[in-house]
């Protein structure tokens, strides 16, 4: 049996894009499929896996639903991030041809990301819980009129053939994942290209967010991500944020101290190195 310390958990069926992300980021580890995000977190908390690969946003579909509520309650720490390019394939059973197809099965996000081809082929979309599960169902049915939108990895696992590759509407279709562990892996304040992820809840007063963000502006701290979500009672907004820098570095330390005067609470979710993809995108934007 695979040792837990060499196992990384993900939400979805084998062959899902999260599975692909695990294999790309940690090729030496064994992937562990889990039915839900909660089970994925539990796998790490219970010692069944050392890491969890969690998608939080996609460049086309936006943020992953509910994940901002789940992260703070998981009991885990963000220790890394990973960017996975999403290359959708149109998968069919052996012997099928595009002209045979009538229905396309996949997760709602994947269906939305391939609208142009679905419209062009006149296919009837069928929603599934995840892309890999859709591929498995199509393989099990053995019907040449049914196709799935999923990864090439799912095709290999389910014995399907790729009828058309790279069918996504947007060439930049990329998902950002965070890697979570039971214990933090703080890179240290002297490290470069560090990110700090945290959540906070502003007081229910006028201009609360304006005041909360002022400390980041005056101290020259760049927020690379800021998203709001409603907490219980609808009386105060909660926010998820990613900031460049380490909490012990002067600029971010001062900004967080100022934020503490305005908010009910601040919870650090993780301090970790930024992925090279992030630096590449920043350099490309400057050119």
Protein Blocks (a to p, Z undefined) as FASTA:
>chain_A
ZZfklcccdeddehiaklmmmmmmmmmbccdddfbfklmmmmmmnopafbdcddfbdfkl
opaehklmmmmmnopacfbdcdddddddddddehiafklpmbdcddfklmmmmmmmmmmn
opacdddfblklmmmmmmmnopakbccdddfklmmmnopacfbghkbfblklccdddddd
fbdcdebjkbghiacdddddddddehklmmmmmmmmmnopacfbdcddddehilaccddd
ddeddfkbmklmmmmmmmmmmmmbdcdfbdcdddfklmmmmmmmmZZ
